[in-house]
Amino acid sequence: MPRRRTERGECKIEKQPVGPYWKPGEKHPLDILDAELEEVRGELPGLLEELLTAAQRTQIRVRALLNDEQTHSDPQVPFTAADQAARRMIVDRFHNRKHLHHLVTLFLLQRRRHLMGRLRTIQAALDVVNGLLDEEETLSQEFLSSLTKTEAAEELHSGQGTEESEPQDKEPQTELTREELRVQGINESLEPILSSVDQSRRLLREFEAQLPELRRQLASGRGWFEVFYVPKRHYKQEVIAYVMALQAFRERGSPIPQHVIDALHPQVARIIQAGGETFPPELRLEAYDIIEVGPYVKYRRIDQKRTYTISLGLDNDYPPYPFVPAGF
């Protein structure tokens, strides 16, 4: 199968015939690289300013959050203004529920866990950032330290004046042929010139490997409201009449009235005759009067692959005991 054709990018260097007699200093299509280098140099300070601003904004936000966390020692007190607003919303919506306290605690707990998930994601991203900075020679601590020492040594040397150093004996260089000069240095590594990106790739792979767990932490504890009804059932009058008539037939030999037999589903009658007391789902409507009581509401959530439930019953949801639904 042929490979899919990829769209080519914009051609930056014009194709112009350049003969073998071109000499350094003459115009050449590759001279555009000088302008491109200047353009990149002009973009770099702005990019560094944006990076510094983002780092400072991150520091300010994290410091403010840390101050809020350290201000309150009572775990029931919301820490941030956003938490306080969330707590008021919870109370406004669920003030008449029996488990208001548990709902407030649970929702604030989930907010804390989501915050911790975001902070862990930020921490992982910052580890990548600092790792990338360490790999870049011009930004690494080792380079900056050595640069400072070099500048200090140069200042000290310039203050003491320059003295001509004694000439050192140099090993005589072997003259190379033109063919050898053409391939000289070709097989040497380019990493000292272009810098290695192996560590950057490793950092990105490690960050990508953390993403599933980071996503899980951000999504953990999310729940849902569930509205449901509770079915209540009792035997139909036809079933009760047939059971009583069958018992009279077996005890006294009294015949079962035909209208009692006709009022009951034949399969239900056979189950009763066999001594059965339960009926399959397809016969329940033939054997029972069913009333659905409700609606009832619960808040359900999944944590560590287990489902937890908090009832959202009202404060005055206390039916008489024993509870008998209307119509029974």
C-alpha positions in Angstrom: 0.0 0.0 0.0 1.6 3.4 -1.0 2.3 5.8 1.7 -0.1 8.8 2.1 1.3 11.9 0.5 2.1 14.6 3.0 1.7 18.3 2.2 5.0 20.1 1.8 5.6 23.2 3.9 6.5 26.6 2.6 9.8 26.8 0.7 12.0 29.2 2.6 15.1 29.0 0.4 14.7 29.7 -3.3 16.2 27.2 -5.7 18.8 29.1 -7.7 21.5 27.6 -9.7 24.8 28.1 -8.0 27.9 27.0 -9.9 30.9 25.3 -8.5 32.8 28.6 -8.7 30.8 30.3 -5.9 33.1 32.0 -3.3 32.4 33.0 0.3 31.2 36.6 0.4 29.2 36.3 -2.8 25.4 36.2 -2.6 23.8 32.8 -2.1 20.2 31.6 -1.5 21.3 30.3 1.9 22.0 33.9 3.0 18.3 33.8 4.1 19.5 31.8 7.2 21.0 35.0 8.6 17.7 36.8 8.6 16.0 33.7 10.1 18.6 33.6 12.9 18.0 37.2 13.7 14.2 36.6 13.7 14.6 33.8 16.2 16.9 35.8 18.3 14.3 38.6 18.4 11.6 36.2 19.5 13.6 34.5 22.3 13.6 37.5 24.8 9.8 37.7 24.5 9.4 34.0 25.0 11.6 34.1 28.1 9.5 37.0 29.4 6.3 35.0 28.9 7.9 32.0 30.6 9.0 34.1 33.5 5.6 35.8 33.8 3.9 32.4 33.8 6.3 31.1 36.5 5.7 34.2 38.7 1.9 33.9 38.3 2.1 30.2 39.3 4.2 31.2 42.3 1.8 33.9 43.4 -1.3 31.5 43.1 0.4 28.6 44.9 1.6 31.0 47.7 -1.9 32.4 48.1 -3.4 28.9 48.3 -0.7 27.8 50.8 -1.5 30.8 53.0 -5.2 29.9 52.9 -4.5 26.3 53.8 -2.4 27.2 56.7 -4.8 29.8 58.1 -7.5 27.4 59.2 -6.9 24.5 61.6 -10.5 23.4 61.7 -11.1 20.8 58.9 -14.8 21.8 58.8 -13.9 25.4 57.8 -13.7 26.0 54.1 -10.3 27.2 53.1 -10.7 29.3 50.0 -13.4 31.8 48.9 -14.3 29.3 46.2 -14.9 26.6 48.8 -17.0 29.0 50.9 -19.1 29.8 47.9 -19.5 26.1 47.1 -20.5 25.4 50.7 -23.2 28.0 50.5 -24.5 26.5 47.3 -24.6 23.0 48.9 -26.5 24.4 52.0 -29.0 26.3 49.8 -29.8 23.2 47.7 -29.8 20.5 50.4 -30.6 22.4 53.6 -33.8 20.2 54.1 -32.0 16.9 53.8 -31.2 14.6 56.6 -27.6 14.1 55.6 -26.7 17.8 55.0 -23.6 17.6 57.1 -22.4 14.5 55.3 -23.1 16.1 51.9 -21.1 19.2 52.8 -18.2 17.1 54.0 -18.3 14.8 51.0 -18.5 17.6 48.4 -15.7 19.6 50.0 -13.6 16.4 50.2 -14.1 15.9 46.5 -13.1 19.5 45.9 -9.9 18.9 47.9 -9.1 15.8 46.0 -9.6 17.5 42.6 -7.4 20.4 43.8 -4.7 17.8 44.8 -5.1 16.2 41.4 -4.5 19.5 39.7 -1.5 20.3 41.9 0.0 16.9 41.1 -0.5 17.6 37.4 1.2 21.0 37.8 4.0 19.4 39.8 4.6 16.8 37.0 4.5 19.6 34.4 7.0 21.7 36.4 9.3 18.7 36.7 9.3 18.5 32.9 9.9 22.3 32.7 12.9 22.2 35.1 14.2 19.1 33.4 14.1 20.9 30.1 15.9 23.9 31.6 18.6 21.6 33.0 19.2 20.1 29.6 19.7 23.4 27.9 23.3 24.5 28.4 22.6 28.2 28.4 20.0 27.7 31.1 21.5 25.0 33.3 22.8 25.7 36.8 26.2 24.2 35.9 26.5 26.5 32.9 25.5 29.7 34.8 27.9 28.8 37.6 30.8 28.2 35.2 29.9 31.4 33.3 30.0 33.4 36.5 33.4 32.0 37.4 34.7 32.6 33.9 33.6 36.3 33.9 35.1 36.8 37.4 38.4 35.3 36.2 38.4 37.5 33.1 37.8 40.6 35.2 40.6 39.7 37.5 42.9 39.0 34.6 42.0 42.3 32.9 42.7 44.2 36.2 46.1 42.7 36.5 47.0 43.5 32.9 47.8 41.2 30.1 51.1 39.5 29.8 52.3 37.6 26.8 52.3 33.9 27.5 55.3 31.9 26.6 54.8 30.1 23.4 54.1 26.4 23.8 55.5 23.8 21.6 52.8 22.5 19.3 52.8 19.2 17.6 53.4 19.5 13.9 50.2 19.0 11.9 50.1 16.5 9.2 49.0 17.9 5.9 45.8 16.3 4.6 44.8 15.7 1.0 41.9 17.4 -0.5 39.8 14.2 -0.3 40.6 13.8 3.4 39.7 17.5 4.1 36.3 17.0 2.4 35.3 14.3 4.9 37.1 15.7 7.9 34.8 16.0 10.9 31.9 14.4 9.1 31.7 11.4 11.4 31.9 13.3 14.6 28.8 13.8 16.8 26.7 16.9 16.3 25.5 16.8 19.9 28.2 19.2 21.2 27.0 21.7 18.5 23.2 21.3 18.5 22.8 20.0 22.1 21.2 16.6 22.9 17.5 16.2 23.2 17.6 12.7 24.6 16.8 13.9 28.1 13.9 16.0 26.8 12.4 13.0 25.0 12.8 10.9 28.2 11.1 13.6 30.3 8.2 13.8 27.8 7.8 10.0 27.8 7.8 9.9 31.6 5.2 12.7 31.6 3.0 10.9 29.1 3.3 7.7 31.2 1.9 9.7 34.2 -1.1 11.1 32.3 -3.5 8.1 32.9 -3.0 8.3 36.7 -3.3 12.1 36.6 -6.5 11.9 34.7 -7.8 9.3 37.2 -7.0 11.6 40.1 -8.8 14.5 38.5 -11.9 12.3 37.7 -12.0 10.3 41.0 -14.9 10.7 43.3 -17.3 12.1 40.8 -20.8 11.0 41.5 -24.4 11.3 40.3 -27.9 11.7 41.6 -30.2 8.7 41.3 -34.0 8.9 41.4 -35.8 5.6 42.0 -39.0 4.0 43.2 -39.5 1.1 45.5 -42.0 -1.5 44.3 -44.4 -2.8 47.0 -46.6 -5.8 46.1 -49.3 -8.1 47.6 -51.3 -11.0 46.3 -54.3 -10.2 44.1 -57.7 -11.0 45.5 -58.1 -13.6 42.8 -55.0 -15.5 44.1 -56.2 -15.3 47.7 -59.6 -16.6 46.7 -58.1 -19.5 44.7 -55.7 -20.5 47.6 -58.6 -20.5 50.0 -60.8 -22.5 47.6 -58.0 -25.0 47.0 -57.4 -25.4 50.7 -61.1 -26.1 51.2 -61.1 -28.7 48.4 -58.1 -30.5 49.9 -59.5 -30.4 53.5 -63.2 -31.0 52.9 -63.5 -32.0 49.2 -65.5 -28.8 48.4 -65.3 -28.1 44.7 -63.6 -25.0 43.5 -66.1 -22.6 42.0 -65.7 -22.1 38.2 -65.6 -18.3 38.5 -62.6 -18.6 40.9 -60.8 -20.8 38.4 -61.7 -18.5 35.4 -60.4 -15.4 37.3 -56.9 -16.7 37.7 -54.2 -17.2 35.1 -53.8 -21.0 34.4 -50.0 -21.0 34.9 -50.4 -19.2 38.2 -52.9 -21.8 39.3 -50.5 -24.6 38.4 -47.7 -23.0 40.5 -50.1 -22.7 43.5 -51.2 -26.3 43.1 -47.6 -27.4 43.1 -47.1 -25.5 46.4 -45.1 -22.6 45.0 -45.2 -19.2 46.7 -43.2 -17.1 44.3 -43.8 -16.4 40.6 -41.5 -15.7 37.7 -41.2 -12.1 36.4 -43.5 -12.7 33.5 -46.3 -13.7 35.8 -45.9 -11.2 38.6 -48.5 -8.8 37.2 -50.9 -11.8 37.1 -50.3 -12.7 40.7 -49.6 -9.4 42.5 -51.0 -5.9 42.8 -47.8 -3.7 42.6 -47.5 -0.2 43.8 -44.3 1.9 43.2 -43.6 4.0 46.2 -41.4 7.1 45.8 -39.7 9.0 44.3 -36.6 8.5 46.5 -33.3 10.2 45.7 -29.7 9.2 46.5 -26.3 10.6 45.7 -24.0 7.8 44.4 -20.2 7.9 43.7 -17.5 5.4 42.8 -14.2 5.5 44.6 -11.5 2.8 44.2 -14.0 0.8 42.1 -16.5 0.7 44.9 -19.9 2.5 44.9 -20.9 4.6 47.9 -24.4 6.0 48.6 -25.7 9.0 50.6 -29.5 9.2 51.0 -31.1 12.5 50.2 -34.2 11.9 52.3 -36.0 15.0 53.6 -35.9 16.0 57.3 -39.5 15.0 57.8 -39.3 11.7 55.9 -40.4 9.5 58.8 -43.4 7.4 57.7 -45.4 5.5 60.3 -44.1 2.1 61.3 -45.0 -0.4 60.0 -45.2 1.4 56.7 -48.3 0.4 54.6 -48.5 2.2 51.2 -51.8 3.7 50.2 -54.0 1.1 48.4 -52.8 -1.9 50.5 
